[in-house]
Amino acid sequence: MRKKYGAYEQSHLYTIASDTLAASTVSRYLADRGMPAVVLDTPSAGVALLSSQDAVVFLGPGTGAQLPDAMNRLGYVFKRIEAGANSGFVDRHDAKVEYPVISQSPSRSTSHGLIALLPGKSPGATLLVVASSFNPGWPPS
């Protein structure tokens, strides 16, 4: 394979099983109702594509910056509330209002999510944003 494709390189792309299941469930739900949806990750989707057609986007603290146009229209932002901890949401208009990830034990936590339906840039296009404040891979080490 090296001769044909070149040297190996490590990929830092990953998916969490629960996120994959959520994307699959939403895609199937929409398809069953005559609104097929393509599931893309934010690096391969691109802001222009997401703004020009209906799209469902799953975001987390590590990917929210890739869609600044959508994130800037939300009332909440991702913020690392405690050093070395996962992000939480903070109210964009009142930084004192925080929604952190709360750990009950090393293997169990409670976190907040955000669902927002935003208009796309093209007439009639919509962007459904599903954001989670918890990401086991964030912050990067």
N, C-alpha and C positions, 0 to 999 in steps of 0.2 A: 504494500500500500504506500510505503514511503516513496518508492520509485515513481509511482503513478501520481500521487497527490502531494508529496512533499512531507516535511517534518510534522510530527504531531504537535498540537498545541492544546493547552488546557482551556476548556470552556467554563466560564463562570455563570452561564445561564443555568437556572434551576427552577423547579416548580414545586410547590408544596401540594401534597395530595388533596388537601381540603380546597385549595384554590382551583386546582384542575377540575375537581368534582363540581364546584360552584359554576365555573365557566361552562362546563358541559351541560349542567342542568338548565342554566339560563338559555343557552343556545338551543337546546331541545325544546324548552318551553315556548320560545319565540317561533321556532320552525313549525311546531304543532299548530300554531295560530296563524300560519301563512306569512310570517315575517322572518325568513331565514337570516341568521347572523353568522358572520365569519369570526372565529376567535383568533385574535392576534395578540402578540405581546407588544408593549409600547415601543421598544426600539425598532421593530419592523413595521409598525403601523404608520408612524409619521403624523405630524399635526395636520398637514394638508388633507390627507386621506380621511382622518377622523372628523375634520371640520366640514367635509363636503358630502358626507353620507351619514345615514343612521349608524350608530355604533354603540357598543357596550364596552366600557373600559374598566378593568379592575386595576386599582392603584394601591400602592402602599408607600410607606415612608421612603423607600429607596427608588421608587419610580415616579412619584408625583412631580418631581422637577422636570421630567421629560415632557410633560404636558402643561407648561406654565399658563397657557391661555385658559385652559379649563380650570386649573387650580386657582387662578387669580379671580375667577368668578364665584368661587365658593365662599361661604361665610366662615370657614374654618381652615386652618393650616396645620400641617404636620410640624411638630416641634419635639425635639428631645427634651423632655421635662427634667429628667434626672441624668446626670453624667453616667455614661456607660449603660444606660437602660434603653429599652425600646421607646419609640416615639409615642406621643399621644396627640390628641387634637387640641388646638388652642383657638379660641374665638378670635377671628381676625380684627374685630372692633374693640375687644376688651381682653387683653393678654392675661388678665387675672383669672379668666374663666378657662380652666384646663380640664381635659378629659384624659387622664393618663391610663396606661396599661397597669392594672393592679394584679400583683402576684399573690395567689393564695398559697401556693407551694411551688417547689421547683418544676413540677410538671403541669401545673394548672394556673391559668390566669384569666382575667376578664378584661376585655378591651372594647373600645367603641368602634363603630363603623359609621359610614356616611353614604347615603344614596341620594343622588341629585340628578334631575333631568334638566339638561341645559340645551338651549337652542344651538344648532350648528351654524356655521357661517353661510352655508347654502340655504336658499329658501326651503322650508319644510324639513330640513335635516335636524335630527336631535342626537344628543350625546348623553347616554345614561352612564353616570360615573358611580362606581361602587368602590368605595375606599375603605381600607382597613388600617387601623393604627398599629396593628401588631404584625411584625415580620421577624421571624426567628433569625434571619440572616442580616438584620439591621440592628445596630450600626455595623458597618463592615469592620473586620478586625485588622 
